[in-house]
């Protein structure tokens, strides 16, 4: 499949042929998704650290030769949760950057559509004047 051409038969840009119109580019939804992903990482860390903290409460009542191993059992989970939060934070950052970039494209697309509409209206007016 070749590239999509967004021009009309007269060779001018045709905003109706754009894959998405400016109004279709909802950057707020992308920003909301980024925020949600970041929050998921925070929740994972908070929950895991809460469990690890409760687990450390065993040190007051559990004593055995392997007690240090038992106390450390939650450490990998906390490390993983922090890694997950970092990865989610990075993904959220990329989504935020995407939304910011898309916002610029949305503005330019809107301007192009406005120019084309203005041009079409002008051509229609000139055609109507030549009839009279």
N, C-alpha and C positions, 0 to 999 in steps of 0.2 A: 504494500500500500504506500503510495507516495505521500508527500506532505500535503496538508490541507491548504488550499488556496482561499484566501479571504478577500477576493476581489469580485466585483460584479462584471458583467459582460463589457462594460465600458472601461474596464481596467482600474476603476477607482476602488478604494477600500470599501468593503461591505461589512459593517459591524454585525449585521444579521448572520453572517457566515462564521463569526467567531465561535469557537468551541464553547465558550462561556461568556455571558454578558457581564458587564461590571456589577450589575445587581446580584448575579449568581455567586460572586466571590465574597463569601461571608467570613471575613477575617476574625470576627468576634467569636465565632464558633471554634475556630482554630486556637485562639487564645484561651478560651474556656477549657478546651481539651488539654492544652499545655498545663494549665493550672491544676486540672484534675489529676494528670499524670504525676506532677510534682507532689501533690497531696498524697497520692497513693504511696509514694516512697516514704514520705514522712510518717504515715500511719504504720507502715511496715516496721520502720525503725522504732517508733514509740511502743508498739505492741511487743516487739521482740525484746527491747530493753526492759519492758515491764515484767515479762516472763523471766528474763535473766536476773532481774533484781529480786524477784520472789524466790527464784532458785537459790540465790546466794543466801537466803534465809536459812537454808539447810545447815549452813556452817555452825549455827548455834545449837543444833540438835543432832546432827549426823556426824559420827566419828567412826572412822574405820581406816584400815591401812590404805585404801584406795580413795580416801576422801578428796584429795586434791584433784584426782581425775574426775570425780563426780561433780565437784564444784565447777570445773572447767568445761563441762559438757555443753553449756549454752554459748560459750565463746564463739564457735564457728557460726552459730545462727546469728549472733549479733554482727559478726563480720560480714556475713552474707547479706543481711538486711541493710547494712550501711552501703555495701556495694550496689545493691538494688536501688537504693535511694540515689546514689551517685549516677547510675545509669538512667534512671527515670528523670533526674534533674537535667542530665545532658539531652535526653530526648525532648524534654519540655523546652529547653533552650533552643533546640533546632526548630521545633514547631513555632516558637515565638519569632525566630528569625524569618522563617517561611511566611508567617502572617505579616510581618513588617514589609518584606519584599513584595508580597502579593498586594498589599495595600497600595504600594506605588504603581503596580501594574493595573490595579483596579481604577485608580485615578486617571492613568493615561488612557485606558480603554474607554472610560466614560467621556473623556475629552474628544477622543477620535469619533465616538458615536455621535456626540453633540455636533462636531464639525460636519460629519457626513449628513446628519439630519438638516443642519443649517444649509449645507450646499444643495441637498435635494430640494428643500423648500424654495431656495433661491432659484434653482433651475425651473421648478414648477411655476413660480411667479413669472419668470421671464417668458416661459412658454405660453402662459395664459395671456400675457401682455401682447405677444405677437399675434394671437388669435383675434384680439380686439383691434 
